[in-house]
Amino acid sequence: MVRTQIMLDEMQMESVRRLAHVHRISLAEAVRRLVQKGLEMGLGPGADKAGACGLLAIAGLAGGGPADLGSNHDKYLEEEFSK
């Protein structure tokens, strides 16, 4: 593996942290999986405008769940962690 450094905005970082926690994987592993998924969806070198469609598809990877998840995420996290 090659060590690298990236910059994420606060919302991206929090989302990746939550994803890692829910799947019980490291933050680095979550980032690797997201990058791999993006590459598989055509976001790698030479990708054209189809890449934008791939980004929208990635945004839907964590789809589903309660309709009020955005406003009540702390409640759902607490429920998940208490299992």
HELIX and SHEET records of a PDB file:
HELIX    1   1 GLU A   10  HIS A   23  1                                  14    
HELIX    2   2 LEU A   27  GLY A   38  1                                  12    
HELIX    3   3 LEU A   39  LEU A   43  3                                   5    
HELIX    4   4 ALA A   50  ALA A   59  1                                  10    
HELIX    5   5 LEU A   69  PHE A   81  1                                  13    
END                                                                             
